[in-house]
Structures are given as structure tokens and as C-alpha cells.
Amino acid sequence: MLLPFFEWCESTVIASTIQNSLWLFPVIEAVHLLGLCLLGGSILLVDLRLMGVGLTRQTISELNTQVRPWLIGAVTVMIVTGVSLFLSEAIKCYYNQAFWVKITTLPLALSFTFLVRDRVARADSKVAYINAATGVTSVVLWFIVAAAGRWIGYS
């Protein structure tokens, strides 16, 4: 049912440009991975603090406020480069189970991060188990996204 859409994606000008370039795909992939590092760092800083590990001199809300611009920048880089990479090999992605795991988990991770985790972090709750559960859930969701994304290249 979605295959025609994926075929159309792979036939776009952007996809053709990336496919026909010797260096464009690896450069986009490298920027995507740099974005992943920035995303992982900004996620882990707040999540580990929510779990009570490290950076305890700052409140959770202060740390979250400082990290948020980096998180938004990283998500933006990841989406722009991820869409470009997807367009260049959309049909491969259609048949790739790891792609479907990633594309299903990604909206969950984004929603959880910006709707739930952000609220908990801004509230500076003193309820350790709520903070810890929020941090662990966030780490698990983002780990699934990253692991599935990495597995796309191997399958």
C-alpha cells in the first residue's frame, strides 16, 4: 500500500542527486552521525540527571533549560539529514524491518521527550522514582531509535 509512495520518494530530484553523487551520501551520513552525537549527549545529560547520576549541583530544570537549544538543533539536523538519506534509498527502507522499528519509535521518543520528559524536568520534582522512571524511559526509547537506525545500514 505504501510502496508507490516510497517509489515516488526515491524518484525525486533530491534522491537522484544524492544517488548520482560520489560524495554526497557519505557527507550527509557523517553530518547525520554528528547530529546523533549531539542528540545523544543532550538527551543523556538530562536523563542521567533525572536518574540522579551526575551534575547534581544544578537543578534538573536549569540543566534542561541549558541543554534544550542543543537538543532542538540536534533534532533538526537529524530530521533534515535523515529525510535526505531516506529519499536516496526509500525502496530499500520499505523492505527493511529496522527502518520500520525506527520510524515507529521515533515519534514516540520525540513526543515523550518534548511532552513528558520536558514537563518532568521543568517541574524539578523531588519524587525520585518519577524522575528516574522518566529518565530510563527516555534512554530506552532513544536507544531503540539509534540502534534501529544503525541497523538499517547493516540489513
ABEGO torsion letter per residue (X at the ends): XAAAAAAAAAABAAAAAAAABAAAAAAAAAAAAAAAAAAAAAAAAAAAAAAGBEGAABBAAAAAAAAAAAAAAAAAAAAAAAAAAAAAAAAAAAABAAAAAAAAAAAAAAAAAAAAAAAAAAAGBABAAAAAAAAAAAAAAAAAAAAAAAAAAAX
